[in-house]
Amino acid sequence: MGIGIDIQHITKRYPSATKNSLDGVSLTINPGSKFGILGPNGAGKTTLISIICGIIEKTEGNIFCHSDKGEIEYKEFRKKLGFVPQDYALFQELTSKQNLEYFGALYNLNRKQIASQTDYLLNKLGLAAVADKQVCTFSGGMKRRVNLAIGIIHQPQILILDEPTVGVDVQSKNAIMKLLDELNANGTTIIYTSHHLAEAQEFCNEIALIDMGKIILSQTMASLLKEHQTNSLKEVFLELTGEEYRDSNV
Ligand SMILES: Nc1ncnc2c1ncn2[C@@H]1O[C@H](COP(=O)(O)OP(=O)(O)OP(=O)(O)O)[C@@H](O)[C@H]1O
């Protein structure tokens, strides 16, 4: 169950940049894992997941995707992929229901599938009562939940989320993380970035720590904490990445 990815020696140099944003990144993401890609501001997390999703081109390197039945073509992988970006990828002027119907059709779901998934997700994420209200009237937490529903309407086997809980209250965060756990229990591989280390520690069973475009470590959460003899991912994070600010333009 689930989809896995082997990332081999990925390098990324943006056209306007003088240095690489990713520098020889290699990573194995096992099928069915809850995989956290963590790191300070500017480390390269968004660049890496944007390359995995095919949103931007890599400069060098390879990505291989596989299911339990063996290697799958990247084109096939894209069909099984769900992506929840950090910025809202939704239409503010449409209602939450209309957004889900639109994106369901974009994923080639039939009318019946669109209706049942829309109904299911609006209920699941506490949005049923506002199904017919324009998204521009929603709070940040409600918009994040719509953003998530859009990313999973086609029932992806691998789901990539870029800071899915940024700026949301405890209730919305709880609903989002519970749904991610449920999807994972049903076999969906989850790849996630976050600056909430306590949340990442609770959610992820595997992590990669990335800093200045390089992978510092990639291992199970349990083995990392055991190795560093601590119960705090934040402690390990600060130990390995330091306490200096990462302001790139000063
Ligand atoms: N379009 C771009 N052109 C040039 N440089 C870029 C571009 N996008 C990102 N970068 C640079 O690439 C590096 C990695 O950025 P990226 O956004 O991937 O980091 P991040 O780990 O996601 O950071 P954050 O936690 O702040 O979201 C940074 O130095 C950033 O300034």
The ligand as an ORCA input file, in Angstrom:
! r2SCAN-3c Opt
* xyz 0 1
  N      12.272     31.550     -7.247
  C      13.432     31.651     -6.594
  N      14.485     32.274     -7.130
  C      15.680     32.362     -6.489
  N      15.920     31.821     -5.265
  C      14.892     31.165     -4.679
  C      13.599     31.036     -5.287
  N      12.790     30.331     -4.455
  C      13.542     30.029     -3.376
  N      14.790     30.529     -3.504
  C      15.900     30.382     -2.548
  O      16.137     29.000     -2.368
  C      16.443     28.721     -1.001
  C      15.480     27.678     -0.459
  O      14.173     28.263     -0.409
  P      12.886     27.414      0.004
  O      11.696     28.322     -0.149
  O      12.889     26.138     -0.715
  O      13.184     27.154      1.547
  P      12.206     26.637      2.697
  O      13.001     25.647      3.472
  O      10.920     26.177      2.120
  O      12.002     27.959      3.560
  P      10.750     28.439      4.495
  O      10.799     27.587      5.722
  O      11.126     29.856      4.787
  O       9.493     28.303      3.696
  C      16.401     30.060     -0.260
  O      17.711     30.576     -0.174
  C      15.543     30.923     -1.158
  O      15.908     32.294     -1.024
*
